[in-house]
């Protein structure tokens, strides 16, 4: 008889706390600038305060919260300046990756088609959190496809802020989704056709400043 599959261990209290708080920030349950009460968080998650503190330290490292002396954890306010810097950094890394992939005629990452289809399903289900998660994986797959592990790690360090920006973008301008989906498919086509110049042009348009998002962060 084949061996029984080993069940994955249940998440630790710290992992449950991290996931719950991160999701609450992404969904807007906790607004930017809001201070988080450790006792209330422990009650909501069903843990002691120690896993909450550990989760908050991880969230600080990922720039979801700031730990303010004598006041506690505060949900970070993402400014327009930071938003622009994140998009500028992404463009530099992704444009370089696209150019190298096309020069080496590698084609699109094998998982890109599945990720595009997953994003489109999430859009139909109006599951913005899942769409943002898959969007980050899609772009990260392009960077990792170059084989430069250091560059991929640098890009992955942007993941929490990238997902948070994407969720806010989707809430502020959902009408742009058909355009975003078209650009995703066009980018895959450019990679498969080894057209680096076209790919860089698509990603430049894809990461352009969106007035609705600028207003959303200005208001925040």
Buried (B, 14 or more C-beta within 10 A) or exposed (E): EEEEEEEEEEEEBBBBBBEBBBEBBBEEEBEBEBEBEBEEBBEBBEBEBEBBBBBBBBBBEBBBBBEEEEEBBBBBEBEBEBBEEBBEBBBEBBBBBBBBBBEEEBBBBEBBEBBBEBBBEBBEEEBBBBBBBBBBBBBBBBBBBBEBEEBBEEBBEBBBBBBBBBBBBBBBBBEBBEEBBEBBBBBBBBBBBBBBEBBBBBBEEBBEEBEBBBEBBEEE
